[in-house]
Amino acid sequence: MHTQRIVHISSSLQRGGAEQLLLQLIKALQPSYEQSVIYLHDGPYRAELIALGIPHYQLTAPGGYANPLLWIRMFRLLRQQQPSIVHTSLWAASIMGRVCCRLLRIPVVASLHTLAPHEGWLRTTFDRLTGSKEADAIATSQTIARSMIRAQRYSPARMTIIPSGIDIRRLQEQALQPPDIPYIKEPGTFLIGSVGRLVPVKQYDLLLKAFAELQHQFPELRLLLIGTGPEEAALRALVQKLHVDSFVTIITNQIATPYYQLFDCFVLPSRYEGLGLATLEACYFSIPVIVTEQLGGHEIVHHRENGLLIPAATPAAISNAIRRYIEDSQLRMRCAQAGHATVMEGYTAPRMLAAYRRLFEQLISTHRQHSN
């Protein structure tokens, strides 16, 4: 029997939730499918593709996806590979894959990892003009699905919701490995942790301001940020400006898993966030979490049940939530235990990956029937 081929198109191979999910998916689909990856921006996950023996192709051109040459190269590569289905991840990859696959009459499905407002009106317009409502999509959370449908970027009839799930075995293995950059937690300190890309939407500047305010009241407070991104220099400058450089540590280009066990609470003050793998991982490690409401609620965090919600990420709201955890150890313990149970009940990788596999098989079968 002929092995089906899947081509994955990703905007990036950097460390991030979307890229991590893609790698999980590739591993799960081996050896049932022949797979290859087309990507635009290089990153650490390329080394893992090499280790897995996955063919991979970087497409570059001056000006990025605004350059027609990049589209021509994408078109030619897809035509050469003749995949059974194309799976795209992140916006630039999704719009290019959608257009090229329509011309080549190849089924394509996009994984959606962020809320529509985060993408902005320009990307929303491009999506509509290129027929996103006629394309299949996977929303990695209920919130993302509602957001995209409300923005009229994707049709409810073509949308499948597959919540993100974490690879518990991988987390357990990584947690036992000492990090390349050690962090020594001082006895008696209360460590606030956060994991995520250092980009404006994460609003780490607000977290730093909240921390600076609280640190005067609670000298035992410390803050550890794990992430990489263009805001690193600005955040380090803000740490200096707020005079909290003795209490704040920013670690970049590292796997976050070994650090989770040091956190006393986890804070993610993003303006826009889908399900958030970092939040799931923190909950798995029984760390009480603080996250921002998304469209009036949150996918997994329910206020004072398995975490704390703040309606908007302001320094005052963040500091008030952290103060609650500091002053109420019973609340911390209850949220930590409930958060762990929430993840184990519905947000593990096997459940997620099985749903992806079923959807790919369904889309390939449907396309074959229509082609005959």
Rosetta blueprint (number, residue, H / E / L):
1 M L
2 H L
3 T L
4 Q L
5 R E
6 I E
7 V E
8 H E
9 I E
10 S E
11 S E
12 S E
13 L L
14 Q L
15 R L
16 G L
17 G H
18 A H
19 E H
20 Q H
21 L H
22 L H
23 L H
24 Q H
25 L H
26 I H
27 K H
28 A H
29 L H
30 Q L
31 P L
32 S L
33 Y L
34 E E
35 Q E
36 S E
37 V E
38 I E
39 Y E
40 L E
41 H E
42 D L
43 G L
44 P L
45 Y H
46 R H
47 A H
48 E H
49 L H
50 I H
51 A H
52 L H
53 G L
54 I L
55 P L
56 H E
57 Y E
58 Q E
59 L L
60 T L
61 A L
62 P L
63 G L
64 G H
65 Y H
66 A H
67 N L
68 P H
69 L H
70 L H
71 W H
72 I H
73 R H
74 M H
75 F H
76 R H
77 L H
78 L H
79 R H
80 Q H
81 Q H
82 Q L
83 P L
84 S L
85 I E
86 V E
87 H E
88 T E
89 S E
90 L L
91 W H
92 A H
93 A H
94 S H
95 I H
96 M H
97 G H
98 R H
99 V H
100 C H
101 C H
102 R H
103 L H
104 L H
105 R L
106 I L
107 P L
108 V E
109 V E
110 A E
111 S E
112 L E
113 H L
114 T L
115 L L
116 A H
117 P H
118 H H
119 E H
120 G H
121 W H
122 L H
123 R H
124 T H
125 T H
126 F H
127 D H
128 R H
129 L H
130 T L
131 G L
132 S H
133 K H
134 E H
135 A L
136 D E
137 A E
138 I E
139 A E
140 T L
141 S L
142 Q H
143 T H
144 I H
145 A H
146 R H
147 S H
148 M H
149 I H
150 R H
151 A L
152 Q L
153 R L
154 Y L
155 S L
156 P H
157 A H
158 R H
159 M E
160 T E
161 I E
162 I L
163 P L
164 S L
165 G L
166 I E
167 D L
168 I H
169 R H
170 R H
171 L H
172 Q H
173 E H
174 Q H
175 A H
176 L L
177 Q L
178 P L
179 P L
180 D L
181 I L
182 P L
183 Y L
184 I L
185 K L
186 E L
187 P L
188 G L
189 T L
190 F E
191 L E
192 I E
193 G E
194 S E
195 V E
196 G L
197 R L
198 L L
199 V L
200 P H
201 V H
202 K H
203 Q L
204 Y H
205 D H
206 L H
207 L H
208 L H
209 K H
210 A H
211 F H
212 A H
213 E H
214 L H
215 Q H
216 H H
217 Q H
218 F L
219 P L
220 E L
221 L E
222 R E
223 L E
224 L E
225 L E
226 I E
227 G L
228 T L
229 G L
230 P L
231 E L
232 E H
233 A H
234 A H
235 L H
236 R H
237 A H
238 L H
239 V H
240 Q H
241 K H
242 L L
243 H L
244 V L
245 D L
246 S L
247 F L
248 V E
249 T E
250 I E
251 I E
252 T L
253 N L
254 Q L
255 I L
256 A L
257 T H
258 P H
259 Y H
260 Y H
261 Q L
262 L L
263 F L
264 D L
265 C E
266 F E
267 V E
268 L E
269 P L
270 S L
271 R L
272 Y L
273 E L
274 G L
275 L L
276 G L
277 L H
278 A H
279 T H
280 L H
281 E H
282 A H
283 C H
284 Y H
285 F L
286 S L
287 I L
288 P L
289 V E
290 I E
291 V E
292 T E
293 E L
294 Q E
295 L L
296 G L
297 G E
298 H L
299 E L
300 I L
301 V L
302 H L
303 H E
304 R L
305 E L
306 N L
307 G E
308 L E
309 L E
310 I E
311 P L
312 A L
313 A L
314 T L
315 P H
316 A H
317 A H
318 I H
319 S H
320 N H
321 A H
322 I H
323 R H
324 R H
325 Y H
326 I H
327 E H
328 D L
329 S H
330 Q H
331 L H
332 R H
333 M H
334 R H
335 C H
336 A H
337 Q H
338 A H
339 G H
340 H H
341 A H
342 T H
343 V H
344 M H
345 E H
346 G H
347 Y L
348 T E
349 A H
350 P H
351 R H
352 M H
353 L H
354 A H
355 A H
356 Y H
357 R H
358 R H
359 L H
360 F H
361 E H
362 Q H
363 L H
364 I H
365 S H
366 T H
367 H H
368 R H
369 Q H
370 H H
371 S H
372 N L
